[in-house]
Structures are given as C-alpha cells and as structure tokens.
C-alpha cells in the first residue's frame, strides 16, 4: 500500500504479553502552505503523505497509559498496569526521563488511584485525575466511570488541590489545558439522583484561577455540549486556542466519531461543531500537530474486535446514540477490558484543508500511521491512550506489548 506509514525498527521482546509499553514516535514535520484550497491542497496533501516518514521506537522502560511531556527530556506518567513503583498498593504519578532515571513520585501520600496527568503549557501546574475522597468507584480516574475528580498540583507535587469537588456518583474525566494554560475542558457525568443526575454526560469549560481565596479553583464553569445521552470524551485543544477536539457518539449507538469544538470565547457560549470522521469505528484520542496542518488520532476502523462487532449490530438495529449513556460501560468493558476479542486500534492522521484566510478548516485525506493490528507490526491498544506532543516532532503513546518488526 503506497501511502502506508513506514515503520523503521526491529523485533522487540516485550516485558510481558499484555504490558503497556511506551512508544516514542518521530514524524517528518513538513508544512502545508498557509493559503490555498481545493484540488491544489488535496494534491499537496497526497504528496505529503507519500513522502513522510513515521518512525516508531519502543521505549525499554515501561510506564502507564496517558503520559505527557514535562520538557524535551522528561515525561510525567502513572504506574503501569501490574507494577507498583513505590509499594503503596496505589496507582501514583511520577516524573522521570524516558529511561526511568530521575524518577520522582508526585502524588505519593494521596489516596489513589491518581493518574492521567496533563502538564500546563508554559506553566507551573499539572492537572490529574483522582478517586481520593470517594467511596463509589467504577472504571478508572481520568478514563471514565464514577468517582473521579480533576485535581491540580505544582510540578514538584506540592499544593495538591481538588478542583471539581464533586459528590458521590459523579465522574470528571478527560481534562485538558488550553494552550495558554488559562482554561480547562473536561467531560462531566452525574448519576446522583439527589442532584437530579440522569447519567447523561456533558462537556464543560472553566477558567483556572491559581490564586483563589482558598487556593486554586475553577471560575465560570459552563456547559459547551449538552447532556443528550451520547458518549462524550474530551481531548486536546488546538494550538491556537480556537477550540478543542472531542469524541461524540452519533448517527447510531456505539459509534464514537471525532469532532472539533470551535469556541470563539472559551469563557462563554456553546461549541460550534466540525465533524472530522465518518465511519463505523471508535475514533478518539486526537491531538493537533503544532502547525495545525494535521490531527493524529486513534481508531479501531478496519480491525477485528468486540467493539466493532457491537457497532455493526447497533447500526443494523438502528439503535439511537441517545441510548449510549446506558450502553457504553457494558460495551467498553466487553471491547477493551477482557483478553478475548479485545478491540485492536491503530494511529491515524487527518490532513486539514484550510480556507484562504486560515480561519476555518475541514478534514482532508486520512492515512494510517501504524501497521494493521492483525499483522506482524501490531499496535492493539485501548482507546484510553493519550498522546502528548513535544517539540513538534515527537509524540508518546502506549501500546499493548506485542513483538514488532519493520512493516
């Protein structure tokens, strides 16, 4: 296949069959012209696809899902599955180099699990997700379920503060900073009947105030996508601050598609939606390249697994997406959290097509970056991968550790 991403590497012996490994990717960052549209842009994107190299390297030090970059040489991450770094029987968050050196625990002493850290751009804070203070716990903090709040701490682990302070039967997950570090977006879920909760998640944005009267706080919290029964999962912001990426089930149940939420004013107003994908698969965990010419995302398209089977059934029966708030936990558990028929995923890339004023874009050609998950260079992974961009040329993502070789 001519436009397939070429993987440069050798067979790697994994530390364990289903361990999560950290992969470091480097891609050629050729830029599209700022102006122009139509066929000329499509031709340019096609040439770009044929010429780019996408190199995958397996990092020998295994860390947990959803790492982020602290700087060019350090990452922040949580305990890998099946490994307890500090022996406290809790999932905790650490900072280290990619090889595990200079490791420092940032959340030790706080009741966990504590996980899914995201570093404030050009700032002193790290947001993370925690079950601390909650007795009703389902799923995993930051990935979805019940019991998660959004917290912040300094880069050295001090001033740990609960920002969302929710009651039982809530979940606050998939939180991300705006590129100026002033706003946070996240997905909120409320099943608490005493508060009128009905289990339909929504998307919220609030301003981060580090100097509130009682410490860091959220100000002006407001809903930008309403609770309609659809599954929501928020993702990374656009580098220019114009909005953020998110996933929403649409058309039929169990069909998560990728969207861009354009926010002219992050302090007020709803999303102006731009749909980016249209296929019966799980499309999620998206991030822009720094030049905003492309979006990298995870997808289960064209791969075997339980999730895609569920999607086909829902499409055949024409089950509305409004029922997903009742279905998604069952489907997710069956699709990704069991070893039989576990849904495989790959990384993909969308080239964006901009208008002449570079004020609006629409999705262009799509290419797969990783090899098919049912062949020798497989990358099966749950959709809870998070890719942190560093320096415009590298991302990090976890994969289920299976032997890989050059495609």
Secondary structure, DSSP 8 states (H G I E B T S, - for coil): -TTS----------SSTT-EEEEEEEE------SS--THHHHHHHHHHHHH--EEEEE-SS---SS-EESSSSEEEEE--TT--SSSSSS--EEEEETTSTT-EESSTTS-S-EEEEEE-TTSSEEEEEE-TT-S--EEETTTEEES-EEEEEETTS-S-EESS---TTEEEEEEEE-TTSSEEEEEEEE--GGGT--S--EEEEEEEEEEETTEEEEEEEEEEE--SS--EEEEEE-TTSSEEEEEEE-SSTT-EEEEEEE-S-TTS---EEEE---SSS-EEEEEE-TTSSEEEEEE-TT--SHHHHHHHHHHHHT--GGGHHHHHHHHHHHHHSSSSS----EEEEEEEEE-TTSS-EEEEEEEE-S--TTSTT-----TT---EEETTTEEEEEEE-------
